[in-house]
Amino acid sequence: MTLRSVRARYRNGVLEPLDPIDLTEDEEVLLTITGQTVRPATDPGGLSKSAGAWAGQFDDFDQLIQDIYQARIDGSREP
């Protein structure tokens, strides 16, 4: 038995694979749905429009990275 993940889109009652799959006609498979919802960006150009917005905001990038990792460890919410 081979285990692999394939992205798919549900449309009109049918799951359409978004990645190539190597199956023979009428081959049966076991489908497990994880409930992960992936939605396309509403503004695909938004990322490029924001490029450079943080320029000049930080002098010490190494410290910024350390602060970000520490914030992840500490958590941002009260217990």
ChimeraX commands (.cxc) that place a marker at each C-alpha (Angstrom):
marker #1 position 0.00,0.00,0.00 radius 0.5
marker #1 position 1.37,3.40,-0.98 radius 0.5
marker #1 position 0.54,6.52,1.03 radius 0.5
marker #1 position 0.75,9.92,-0.64 radius 0.5
marker #1 position -1.02,13.25,-0.60 radius 0.5
marker #1 position -2.64,14.87,-3.61 radius 0.5
marker #1 position -4.23,18.30,-3.60 radius 0.5
marker #1 position -7.74,18.41,-5.02 radius 0.5
marker #1 position -10.58,20.85,-5.54 radius 0.5
marker #1 position -14.22,19.99,-4.85 radius 0.5
marker #1 position -16.43,21.34,-7.62 radius 0.5
marker #1 position -19.95,20.34,-8.68 radius 0.5
marker #1 position -19.90,17.24,-6.49 radius 0.5
marker #1 position -16.59,15.96,-7.88 radius 0.5
marker #1 position -13.05,16.05,-6.47 radius 0.5
marker #1 position -10.69,17.27,-9.19 radius 0.5
marker #1 position -6.97,16.48,-8.60 radius 0.5
marker #1 position -4.71,19.54,-8.78 radius 0.5
marker #1 position -1.57,17.43,-8.91 radius 0.5
marker #1 position -0.74,14.65,-11.36 radius 0.5
marker #1 position -1.79,11.19,-10.20 radius 0.5
marker #1 position -0.71,7.83,-11.55 radius 0.5
marker #1 position -3.82,5.64,-11.37 radius 0.5
marker #1 position -5.27,3.12,-13.76 radius 0.5
marker #1 position -8.85,3.41,-14.98 radius 0.5
marker #1 position -11.35,2.13,-12.37 radius 0.5
marker #1 position -8.64,1.77,-9.71 radius 0.5
marker #1 position -10.08,2.16,-6.23 radius 0.5
marker #1 position -8.39,4.34,-3.64 radius 0.5
marker #1 position -9.05,5.26,0.00 radius 0.5
marker #1 position -9.76,8.97,0.34 radius 0.5
marker #1 position -9.06,10.76,3.62 radius 0.5
marker #1 position -10.20,14.38,3.91 radius 0.5
marker #1 position -8.25,16.49,6.40 radius 0.5
marker #1 position -10.52,19.52,6.30 radius 0.5
marker #1 position -7.71,21.83,5.24 radius 0.5
marker #1 position -9.15,24.76,3.35 radius 0.5
marker #1 position -6.91,26.47,0.84 radius 0.5
marker #1 position -8.33,29.57,-0.74 radius 0.5
marker #1 position -6.74,31.56,-3.53 radius 0.5
marker #1 position -5.55,35.05,-2.66 radius 0.5
marker #1 position -8.17,37.72,-3.29 radius 0.5
marker #1 position -5.45,40.09,-4.48 radius 0.5
marker #1 position -2.68,38.08,-6.14 radius 0.5
marker #1 position -0.65,41.25,-6.72 radius 0.5
marker #1 position -0.82,42.32,-3.08 radius 0.5
marker #1 position 2.49,40.79,-2.11 radius 0.5
marker #1 position 4.42,42.55,-4.85 radius 0.5
marker #1 position 2.66,45.83,-4.03 radius 0.5
marker #1 position 3.89,45.60,-0.45 radius 0.5
marker #1 position 7.51,44.85,-1.39 radius 0.5
marker #1 position 9.89,47.22,0.34 radius 0.5
marker #1 position 7.29,48.51,2.80 radius 0.5
marker #1 position 9.53,47.61,5.77 radius 0.5
marker #1 position 12.68,49.08,4.26 radius 0.5
marker #1 position 14.60,51.11,6.81 radius 0.5
marker #1 position 12.45,49.91,9.73 radius 0.5
marker #1 position 15.08,47.64,11.32 radius 0.5
marker #1 position 18.78,48.15,11.86 radius 0.5
marker #1 position 19.63,44.71,13.29 radius 0.5
marker #1 position 18.01,41.91,11.28 radius 0.5
marker #1 position 19.63,39.19,13.37 radius 0.5
marker #1 position 17.99,40.64,16.49 radius 0.5
marker #1 position 14.65,40.88,14.66 radius 0.5
marker #1 position 14.84,37.19,13.77 radius 0.5
marker #1 position 15.73,36.27,17.35 radius 0.5
marker #1 position 12.81,38.37,18.64 radius 0.5
marker #1 position 10.40,36.65,16.26 radius 0.5
marker #1 position 11.52,33.18,17.32 radius 0.5
marker #1 position 11.38,34.14,21.00 radius 0.5
marker #1 position 7.84,35.49,20.53 radius 0.5
marker #1 position 6.83,32.14,19.03 radius 0.5
marker #1 position 8.29,30.33,22.05 radius 0.5
marker #1 position 6.71,32.71,24.58 radius 0.5
marker #1 position 3.36,32.87,22.79 radius 0.5
marker #1 position 1.38,36.00,22.19 radius 0.5
marker #1 position -1.74,35.04,24.16 radius 0.5
marker #1 position -2.41,34.91,27.84 radius 0.5
marker #1 position -2.85,31.36,29.20 radius 0.5
marker link #1:1,2 radius 0.2
marker link #1:2,3 radius 0.2
marker link #1:3,4 radius 0.2
marker link #1:4,5 radius 0.2
marker link #1:5,6 radius 0.2
marker link #1:6,7 radius 0.2
marker link #1:7,8 radius 0.2
marker link #1:8,9 radius 0.2
marker link #1:9,10 radius 0.2
marker link #1:10,11 radius 0.2
marker link #1:11,12 radius 0.2
marker link #1:12,13 radius 0.2
marker link #1:13,14 radius 0.2
marker link #1:14,15 radius 0.2
marker link #1:15,16 radius 0.2
marker link #1:16,17 radius 0.2
marker link #1:17,18 radius 0.2
marker link #1:18,19 radius 0.2
marker link #1:19,20 radius 0.2
marker link #1:20,21 radius 0.2
marker link #1:21,22 radius 0.2
marker link #1:22,23 radius 0.2
marker link #1:23,24 radius 0.2
marker link #1:24,25 radius 0.2
marker link #1:25,26 radius 0.2
marker link #1:26,27 radius 0.2
marker link #1:27,28 radius 0.2
marker link #1:28,29 radius 0.2
marker link #1:29,30 radius 0.2
marker link #1:30,31 radius 0.2
marker link #1:31,32 radius 0.2
marker link #1:32,33 radius 0.2
marker link #1:33,34 radius 0.2
marker link #1:34,35 radius 0.2
marker link #1:35,36 radius 0.2
marker link #1:36,37 radius 0.2
marker link #1:37,38 radius 0.2
marker link #1:38,39 radius 0.2
marker link #1:39,40 radius 0.2
marker link #1:40,41 radius 0.2
marker link #1:41,42 radius 0.2
marker link #1:42,43 radius 0.2
marker link #1:43,44 radius 0.2
marker link #1:44,45 radius 0.2
marker link #1:45,46 radius 0.2
marker link #1:46,47 radius 0.2
marker link #1:47,48 radius 0.2
marker link #1:48,49 radius 0.2
marker link #1:49,50 radius 0.2
marker link #1:50,51 radius 0.2
marker link #1:51,52 radius 0.2
marker link #1:52,53 radius 0.2
marker link #1:53,54 radius 0.2
marker link #1:54,55 radius 0.2
marker link #1:55,56 radius 0.2
marker link #1:56,57 radius 0.2
marker link #1:57,58 radius 0.2
marker link #1:58,59 radius 0.2
marker link #1:59,60 radius 0.2
marker link #1:60,61 radius 0.2
marker link #1:61,62 radius 0.2
marker link #1:62,63 radius 0.2
marker link #1:63,64 radius 0.2
marker link #1:64,65 radius 0.2
marker link #1:65,66 radius 0.2
marker link #1:66,67 radius 0.2
marker link #1:67,68 radius 0.2
marker link #1:68,69 radius 0.2
marker link #1:69,70 radius 0.2
marker link #1:70,71 radius 0.2
marker link #1:71,72 radius 0.2
marker link #1:72,73 radius 0.2
marker link #1:73,74 radius 0.2
marker link #1:74,75 radius 0.2
marker link #1:75,76 radius 0.2
marker link #1:76,77 radius 0.2
marker link #1:77,78 radius 0.2
marker link #1:78,79 radius 0.2
view
